[in-house]
Amino acid sequence: MATAEGWSRERLRRELAGLLREDFATAFERDPVAQQVERSLEKAPVEVERGELSRRPVLGAFLGGEEPPGPEEANRKAEELMASAKETGRERVEAGSGWARVISVPLPEASASEKASEYLAPARRYAQEQEVSESLVLAVMHTESSFNPMARSHIPAYGLMQIVPESAGRDATRLLTGRSRVLAPSYLYNPENNIRIGAAYLHLLYYRYMAKVRERESRLYCTIAGYNTGAGNVARTFTGDTNMAAAAERINGRSGGEVYRTLVRELPYEETKHYLERVARRIQAYRDL
């Protein structure tokens, strides 16, 4: 009889192998939260944008191909990934009273650059369209989702750049189309759509919400922090209030380095402090792609 540990390991291997073979459409169909959200939007009193999902493998570039890998290759890669798997907690099962173990399986750093290459073309296209740097788009994408196009957070935020439909999604669609729309999960799980919306939201942060910050480096750091926590919390770091125009008056008397250090030290949330550090570090790495 297998031990509980052995049974759990075998189950994890099967789950990982299945995920490595899964395509976009199947992953979406298997996501109960996304399906519930899609159904709830059918009666929503707002305009909703939906999208089409392909049969391409979600992790195709990671495995080196456009076609789903065979069972043997998927099992081999699953075994490799399990070496870095860690139990990070437990969550209550939504459809019952039990608890589920949460296992984190990070992709190796080398695979992140492989995934970045897969999304380089749309990142470049939409970065140019929105007049932001492609290295910023890629660094945000890496930090938000580790280049997992089917990522979903508890907020919920969706896809490569972790778009929140009711905030960034509505703001970006207003910029792009002149009218605000709610973006369904099926739209945001499409990589092209997601990158376009994310780049548009970065444009809004840099050119509108942080527009009164004159020094470009300072404005970039404020934009990065704002993508994670909102412009109001960036302003609060400098003035104790959410008025970004008032905050800009204090920011403009400091160098870019001073602004960065103040944000890392004084931002209201630890998550955003670490987020700013990671994105700023990765921008430099992606300038060389």
RODO-2510 file (C-alpha; in nm, 4 decimals, decimal comma):
residues 289
     n   res          X          Y          Z
     1     m     0,0000     0,0000     0,0000
     2     a     0,1337     0,3449    -0,0871
     3     t     0,2005     0,5833     0,1959
     4     a     0,0008     0,9039     0,2237
     5     e     0,3128     1,0949     0,1194
     6     g     0,3656     0,8683    -0,1806
     7     w     0,0021     0,8935    -0,2834
     8     s     0,0189     1,2716    -0,2610
     9     r     0,3372     1,2813    -0,4682
    10     e     0,1892     1,0561    -0,7353
    11     r    -0,1242     1,2667    -0,7500
    12     l     0,0831     1,5842    -0,7785
    13     r     0,2843     1,4312    -1,0635
    14     r    -0,0358     1,3389    -1,2508
    15     e    -0,1817     1,6857    -1,1985
    16     l     0,1359     1,8556    -1,3193
    17     a     0,1636     1,6297    -1,6243
    18     g    -0,1980     1,7060    -1,7093
    19     l    -0,1394     2,0792    -1,6759
    20     l     0,1639     2,0613    -1,9013
    21     r    -0,0510     1,9070    -2,1758
    22     e    -0,3490     2,1369    -2,1314
    23     d    -0,4548     2,3848    -2,3998
    24     f    -0,6107     2,7285    -2,3466
    25     a    -0,9689     2,6294    -2,4247
    26     t    -0,9591     2,3207    -2,2017
    27     a    -0,7977     2,5099    -1,9140
    28     f    -1,0746     2,7690    -1,9347
    29     e    -1,3456     2,5042    -1,9493
    30     r    -1,1990     2,3345    -1,6391
    31     d    -1,1871     2,6536    -1,4334
    32     p    -1,5085     2,6590    -1,2245
    33     v    -1,4549     3,0162    -1,1038
    34     a    -1,4078     3,1494    -1,4571
    35     q    -1,7141     2,9598    -1,5755
    36     q    -1,9221     3,0995    -1,2904
    37     v    -1,8059     3,4526    -1,3657
    38     e    -1,8865     3,4109    -1,7353
    39     r    -2,2391     3,2935    -1,6510
    40     s    -2,2957     3,5768    -1,4043
    41     l    -2,1998     3,8316    -1,6697
    42     e    -2,4816     3,7142    -1,8972
    43     k    -2,7262     3,9209    -1,6910
    44     a    -2,4900     4,2036    -1,6010
    45     p    -2,6293     4,5556    -1,6655
    46     v    -2,3051     4,6587    -1,8379
    47     e    -2,1388     4,5962    -2,1718
    48     v    -1,9245     4,2828    -2,1551
    49     e    -1,6372     4,1854    -2,3844
    50     r    -1,5715     3,8129    -2,4296
    51     g    -1,2991     3,6349    -2,6227
    52     e    -1,2052     3,3137    -2,8025
    53     l    -0,9465     3,0736    -2,6640
    54     s    -0,7273     2,8520    -2,8787
    55     r    -0,6277     2,4854    -2,8639
    56     r    -0,2606     2,5747    -2,8325
    57     p    -0,0893     2,4301    -2,5222
    58     v    -0,0740     2,6859    -2,2424
    59     l     0,2869     2,5928    -2,1597
    60     g     0,3887     2,5177    -2,5169
    61     a     0,6959     2,7393    -2,5233
    62     f     0,8153     2,6000    -2,1912
    63     l     0,8126     2,2516    -2,3422
    64     g     0,9491     2,3689    -2,6738
    65     g     0,6612     2,3323    -2,9173
    66     e     0,3247     2,4467    -3,0451
    67     e     0,1660     2,1037    -3,0050
    68     p     0,0707     1,9452    -2,6685
    69     p     0,3527     1,7186    -2,5436
    70     g     0,3098     1,3435    -2,5309
    71     p     0,2471     1,1658    -2,1994
    72     e     0,6092     1,0545    -2,1579
    73     e     0,7537     1,4018    -2,2077
    74     a     0,4913     1,5576    -1,9790
    75     n     0,5669     1,3034    -1,7037
    76     r     0,9401     1,3655    -1,7319
    77     k     0,8970     1,7422    -1,7034
    78     a     0,6528     1,6999    -1,4139
    79     e     0,9139     1,5004    -1,2227
    80     e     1,1674     1,7795    -1,2753
    81     l     0,9253     2,0458    -1,1521
    82     m     0,8352     1,8467    -0,8400
    83     a     1,1877     1,8923    -0,7072
    84     s     1,1026     2,2550    -0,6222
    85     a     0,7403     2,1986    -0,5127
    86     k     0,6467     2,3347    -0,1690
    87     e     0,3286     2,3220     0,0360
    88     t     0,2388     2,6862     0,1003
    89     g    -0,0819     2,6463     0,2977
    90     r    -0,4357     2,5157     0,2940
    91     e    -0,7574     2,6556     0,1495
    92     r    -1,1174     2,5695     0,2227
    93     v    -1,2791     2,3841    -0,0667
    94     e    -1,5425     2,6105    -0,2215
    95     a    -1,7985     2,3375    -0,2832
    96     g    -1,7743     2,1724     0,0578
    97     s    -1,6529     2,1871     0,4138
    98     g    -1,3111     2,0261     0,3588
    99     w    -0,9675     2,1725     0,3063
   100     a    -0,7271     2,1464     0,0139
   101     r    -0,3497     2,1552     0,0264
   102     v    -0,1935     2,4412    -0,1719
   103     i     0,1215     2,3321    -0,3538
   104     s     0,3451     2,5922    -0,5162
   105     v     0,5542     2,4707    -0,8111
   106     p     0,7704     2,7587    -0,9416
   107     l     0,9095     2,7455    -1,2918
   108     p     1,2894     2,7695    -1,3123
   109     e     1,4183     3,1202    -1,3847
   110     a     1,5600     3,0048    -1,7181
   111     s     1,2142     2,9017    -1,8329
   112     a     1,0848     3,2518    -1,7576
   113     s     1,3079     3,4003    -2,0266
   114     e     1,1879     3,1308    -2,2674
   115     k     0,8298     3,2307    -2,1922
   116     a     0,9201     3,5983    -2,2294
   117     s     1,0416     3,5255    -2,5827
   118     e     0,6999     3,3785    -2,6660
   119     y     0,5292     3,7066    -2,5735
   120     l     0,7980     3,9450    -2,6954
   121     a     0,6225     4,0310    -3,0243
   122     p     0,2864     4,1376    -2,8729
   123     a     0,4651     4,3073    -2,5826
   124     r     0,6687     4,5118    -2,8317
   125     r     0,3664     4,5892    -3,0488
   126     y     0,1413     4,7109    -2,7686
   127     a     0,4228     4,8867    -2,5837
   128     q     0,4907     5,0915    -2,8982
   129     e     0,1201     5,1523    -2,9433
   130     q     0,0902     5,2853    -2,5876
   131     e     0,4288     5,4619    -2,5791
   132     v     0,5670     5,2622    -2,2881
   133     s     0,8808     5,0477    -2,2890
   134     e     0,8554     4,6820    -2,3850
   135     s     1,0976     4,5990    -2,1008
   136     l     0,8446     4,7467    -1,8565
   137     v     0,5623     4,5409    -2,0068
   138     l     0,7702     4,2221    -1,9878
   139     a     0,8921     4,2942    -1,6334
   140     v     0,5353     4,3521    -1,5132
   141     m     0,4202     4,0368    -1,6915
   142     h     0,6982     3,8312    -1,5315
   143     t     0,6244     3,9657    -1,1837
   144     e     0,2463     3,9410    -1,2098
   145     s     0,2127     3,5887    -1,3508
   146     s     0,5565     3,4360    -1,4244
   147     f     0,4288     3,4306    -1,7833
   148     n     0,1363     3,2025    -1,7021
   149     p    -0,1440     3,3184    -1,9370
   150     m    -0,4062     3,1306    -1,7316
   151     a    -0,3043     3,2813    -1,3957
   152     r    -0,5875     3,3945    -1,1667
   153     s    -0,5546     3,5620    -0,8288
   154     h    -0,8048     3,5711    -0,5424
   155     i    -0,9024     3,9331    -0,6197
   156     p    -0,9742     3,8089    -0,8951
   157     a    -0,7252     3,9314    -1,1534
   158     y    -0,6684     3,7404    -1,4763
   159     g    -0,3988     3,6399    -1,7200
   160     l    -0,0448     3,7410    -1,8018
   161     m    -0,0659     4,0933    -1,6614
   162     q    -0,3240     4,0124    -1,3927
   163     i    -0,5974     4,2491    -1,5094
   164     v    -0,8784     4,3282    -1,2647
   165     p    -1,1918     4,3584    -1,4840
   166     e    -1,3678     4,6206    -1,2706
   167     s    -1,0723     4,8595    -1,2389
   168     a    -0,7829     4,8322    -1,4844
   169     g    -1,0052     4,6562    -1,7377
   170     r    -1,2691     4,9290    -1,7452
   171     d    -1,0134     5,2119    -1,7450
   172     a    -0,8156     5,0551    -2,0293
   173     t    -1,1190     4,9823    -2,2478
   174     r    -1,2320     5,3426    -2,2044
   175     l    -0,8908     5,4571    -2,3280
   176     l    -0,8849     5,2116    -2,6199
   177     t    -1,2450     5,2318    -2,7392
   178     g    -1,3950     5,5428    -2,5836
   179     r    -1,6373     5,3444    -2,3681
   180     s    -1,5966     5,1417    -2,0532
   181     r    -1,6570     4,7661    -2,0693
   182     v    -1,6219     4,4758    -1,8288
   183     l    -1,3766     4,2179    -1,9605
   184     a    -1,4794     3,8560    -1,9106
   185     p    -1,2255     3,5872    -1,8150
   186     s    -1,2488     3,4416    -2,1676
   187     y    -1,1211     3,7769    -2,2996
   188     l    -0,8427     3,8215    -2,0454
   189     y    -0,7107     3,4659    -2,0739
   190     n    -0,6306     3,5406    -2,4389
   191     p    -0,2630     3,6516    -2,4280
   192     e    -0,2912     3,9157    -2,7008
   193     n    -0,5942     4,0748    -2,5378
   194     n    -0,4355     4,0693    -2,1947
   195     i    -0,1098     4,2313    -2,3043
   196     r    -0,2973     4,5003    -2,4950
   197     i    -0,5046     4,5884    -2,1888
   198     g    -0,2035     4,5775    -1,9567
   199     a    -0,0020     4,8083    -2,1818
   200     a    -0,2966     5,0483    -2,2014
   201     y    -0,3233     5,0574    -1,8228
   202     l     0,0500     5,1294    -1,7923
   203     h    -0,0043     5,4162    -2,0383
   204     l    -0,2806     5,5566    -1,8178
   205     l    -0,0667     5,5365    -1,5076
   206     y     0,2402     5,6941    -1,6671
   207     y     0,0808     5,9603    -1,8861
   208     r    -0,2344     6,0484    -1,6924
   209     y    -0,2390     5,9446    -1,3273
   210     m     0,1323     6,0248    -1,2691
   211     a     0,1499     6,3036    -1,5291
   212     k     0,2506     6,5747    -1,2816
   213     v     0,5631     6,3838    -1,1797
   214     r     0,8179     6,5564    -1,4017
   215     e     1,1302     6,3383    -1,3733
   216     r     1,0989     6,0287    -1,5916
   217     e     1,2715     5,7852    -1,3566
   218     s     1,0565     5,8968    -1,0637
   219     r     0,7425     5,8678    -1,2739
   220     l     0,8413     5,5163    -1,3796
   221     y     0,8801     5,4016    -1,0178
   222     c     0,5442     5,5564    -0,9280
   223     t     0,3844     5,3839    -1,2281
   224     i     0,5215     5,0443    -1,1254
   225     a     0,3953     5,0823    -0,7701
   226     g     0,0631     5,2166    -0,8976
   227     y     0,0104     4,9122    -1,1176
   228     n     0,0157     4,6979    -0,8048
   229     t    -0,1574     4,9167    -0,5476
   230     g    -0,3244     5,2089    -0,7286
   231     a    -0,2263     5,5740    -0,7695
   232     g    -0,3944     5,6719    -0,4427
   233     n    -0,1626     5,4565    -0,2335
   234     v     0,1397     5,5928    -0,4189
   235     a     0,0271     5,9457    -0,3291
   236     r    -0,0351     5,8428     0,0314
   237     t     0,3294     5,7394     0,0588
   238     f     0,4397     6,1001     0,0180
   239     t     0,1551     6,3046     0,1692
   240     g    -0,0713     6,0771     0,3736
   241     d    -0,3494     6,1590     0,1259
   242     t    -0,4641     6,0061    -0,2040
   243     n    -0,4265     6,3271    -0,4079
   244     m    -0,1602     6,2489    -0,6672
   245     a    -0,1210     6,6115    -0,7768
   246     a    -0,0268     6,7130    -0,4222
   247     a     0,2092     6,4159    -0,3953
   248     a     0,3769     6,5153    -0,7218
   249     e     0,4772     6,8502    -0,5704
   250     r     0,6827     6,6641    -0,3089
   251     i     0,8113     6,4034    -0,5522
   252     n     0,9380     6,6686    -0,7932
   253     g     1,1862     6,7959    -0,5362
   254     r     1,3613     6,4574    -0,5171
   255     s     1,5856     6,2522    -0,7424
   256     g     1,4697     5,9271    -0,8976
   257     g     1,6819     5,7306    -0,6517
   258     e     1,5304     5,9158    -0,3569
   259     v     1,1782     5,8490    -0,4851
   260     y     1,2565     5,4792    -0,5262
   261     r     1,3971     5,4514    -0,1745
   262     t     1,1000     5,6370    -0,0269
   263     l     0,8540     5,4067    -0,2021
   264     v     1,0380     5,0922    -0,0920
   265     r     1,0507     5,2209     0,2657
   266     e     0,7101     5,3914     0,3032
   267     l     0,4540     5,2267     0,0725
   268     p     0,1499     5,1101     0,2750
   269     y     0,1851     4,7408     0,1792
   270     e     0,4846     4,5103     0,1989
   271     e     0,3651     4,3318    -0,1157
   272     t     0,3962     4,6527    -0,3183
   273     k     0,7436     4,7272    -0,1804
   274     h     0,8680     4,3868    -0,2974
   275     y     0,6757     4,4235    -0,6244
   276     l     0,8525     4,7510    -0,7054
   277     e     1,1927     4,5996    -0,6313
   278     r     1,1290     4,2958    -0,8518
   279     v     0,9884     4,4879    -1,1482
   280     a     1,2645     4,7499    -1,1373
   281     r     1,5288     4,4764    -1,1326
   282     r     1,3685     4,2851    -1,4195
   283     i     1,3310     4,5903    -1,6437
   284     q     1,7076     4,5994    -1,6845
   285     a     1,7212     4,2276    -1,7687
   286     y     1,4535     4,2594    -2,0385
   287     r     1,6252     4,5555    -2,2035
   288     d     1,8756     4,3039    -2,3376
   289     l     1,6192     4,0773    -2,5110
***
